[in-house]
Amino acid sequence: MKSHEGKKFIKGFFQQATSKIRSFRDSVLEKQATQETLKIEELDPQKLEVLSTMADFIVKREMETVAVLFLESLRPLQYLGSQAMIFFEPFLTIFVDPTKVTLFREAMEDKRYFEYLIERLEGKHGDPS
């Protein structure tokens, strides 16, 4: 008899936990659906130009899937990466225009620009110019 009660308890526990997880997931999905879409007009045109140039470079080489996968996997470390660019900035300026490196670093500090780059690579945003 006790094993039957134990099984009943465990079944009820998992049903309750599953119900709470589904409820949480549904609330998160609902919240995401109601958020505003990215407004390009609010973003700095110079930074958008740098990101568009980078996106065009990646698309031209047909590496947008790899780039999106890479960016999505590093999303939690986005800000940390932009701060690491401060260290590498002097070395990068040997190969790239210093103002573009600075604009790219500043853009990567802001989640909106990071999201713009991903959406641009996925083809959700056309060329802003």
N, C-alpha and C positions, 0 to 999 in steps of 0.2 A: 504494500500500500504506500509506503513512504517513497519508493522510487517513482511511483505514479505522480505523487504530489510534487516531487522534485522536478520531474519532466514538465509538469504543468507550470511550475514557477519559472523555469528556464524559458519555456516557450512564450509565456506572457512577458517576461523581461525583454526578450529579443524582439517581440512584436512592438512593444512600447518604444524601445530604442530605435527600431527601424522607422516607426511613425515620427519620432522626433527628428531624425536625420532627414527624412523626406520633407517635413515641414520646414526645416532650416534651409534645405536646398531650394525649395520652392520660393521662400522669401528672398533668398539671395538672387535667384533668377528674375524674380519680379522687380527687385530693386535695380538690377542691371538693365532691364528692359525700359524702365522709366527714366533712366539717366539721359541727359542731353547728349546728342551726338557731338562730335568734335567740330568746333567752329573755327575754320581756317582764318577768318577775318580778325580774330583776336590774337593771332600769333604774329611774331615779328617777321616781316617779309625777307629780311636778309638771312635769317636762320632757316626759313623755309627754302630759300634758294640753295643754300649749302646742302640741306637734306635732300632736296630734289636732285641736285647734281650727283650726290652719292647714290640715290635710288636709281637714277638713270644709268650710272656706271654698273651697278649690280644687275639691273634688268638687261642691259646690253650684253652681258656675259651669261645670261640665262641662269643666274644663281639666286633668284629671288626666294625659292623654297628653302634653300640652305640658310640664307640670310634671315628669313623670318623665323625659322626654327632656332637659329642661334640667338636672335634678339629675344624671342619669347622665353628661352631657357635662362637668359640672363636678366630678365625683367626684375627679379627681386634684388639684384646687385647693380641696377642701373645707376643709382646715385653714387655708389662707391666707385664704379667704373669711371664716371665723369670726374670724380675727384682724383683718381689715379692718372687721368689725362693731364692734370696739372704738372705732375712729375715728368711725363713724357713729352709735354708740349715743346720744350726747347729742341728735342731731337726730331720731332715731327716737322718743325718749321724749316728744317733743312730741305725737306722734300715738298712741302705744301706751303701755300701762302699763310703767314702767321695769323692774319685776320680770320681766315676760314677755319683754322684750327681752333681759335678762340671761340668763334661763333658755334662751331660744332660742339665743343665742350660745354658751353653755356646751354645749348639746346638739349644736350643729354642730361643736364641737371633737372630739367622740367619734364614731368611725365607726359604732358600734352604733346611735346615735340617727339618724344620716344614713340608715342602712339601714332602720331602722324607718319613717321618713318615706316612703321610696320604697315599701316593702312596703305601708304603709297606703294610699298612693295607688293602688297596683295592686290593692287589695282583698284582700290576703293576710292582713291582720289586721283583725279587727272592732274596734268601739269598745271600748276597755279598761274603760270605766266601767260 
